[in-house]
Amino acid sequence: MLSLVGSLTSQLDTAGRQLNKFFDLFDYLSKGLDPFQVLESDCYILHFGLTVAPKYHGLGIGLELELQSQALGKACGIRGSAIIFTSMYSQPFWRKLGCTLINDVRYDEYKNEKGEIIIPNVVGSSVAELVLWKYK
C-alpha cells in the first residue's frame, strides 16, 4: 500500500511541476497585460492543453470544442478566453475563432535564470502563442 501511495504522490508531483510550467508560460506571455481589462470582464476562461488525437486532426473537432467552451462561458456570463496554443496543428485555427494574438515565444528562447530551456524537446512546434478571444 505504501509503495502505491508513494508512486501516486510521485506522479502527482511530476504532473504538478509540468502544469506549473504552463502557468509560468502564461505569466511570461501575458506580462504587462491585464486580460480582465482587455476582455472587459471580471472573469475569463484560461485554456491550455486541449488535445485532439492525430488521427482526428483536420475534422474540426478542436474548433468545435473551443466553440462549445465559448457557449458554456457565455451561458455563465463569461466574456472571453485567454488561450495558449502550443502546437503547429492548433495554431492556425485561432484565426478562425477571431482571436487576437497577444504574444508569442520560441521554445528555444524561453529560458530560466540559468539559461536552461524551460520546456525542452517540444515536437511539432517551435513557438507558443497567447491569444485573447472576446466572445461576440
Steps between C-alpha positions, in 0.01 A plus 500: 500500500781743586669444165172578320459823699864591441463434128180704477658785697799497266274506193295788640818692585630453145164600348487805727846614395407458133175691552687781674715539187185592305382746765848657493480511119167684525654749744796551264282548192252729674757725670370857500153390391184503707268245334213613724529852361546394139204260516296754701408233751561400860566139395624309197582145398868403476552221246802285446546132445209434265615207291343308214647163401704527179272262309217753553693814394333701228146394588410818689486331841734748670307792354171350618642448851603867512157610373331289768727657760391841377132402523547375854695811596238732355223309682690566824549870424865467400605736224817339368794265517875515514637206304853366472554322169809279514462280192549572133175310444288723721668835437340566158143469625508777758465736205173324410370577849572871463761503777764769539866400530642653819849354512709205392832343593726248334553201729876517449496862623280436806764445769536515876747720687771233449455521122336155479211445261190467720291282269754289306445239232175640362399295197291651223534867587765762560285772657230550764234764434271680743177631354194671645157409375230755575164328461247666273 
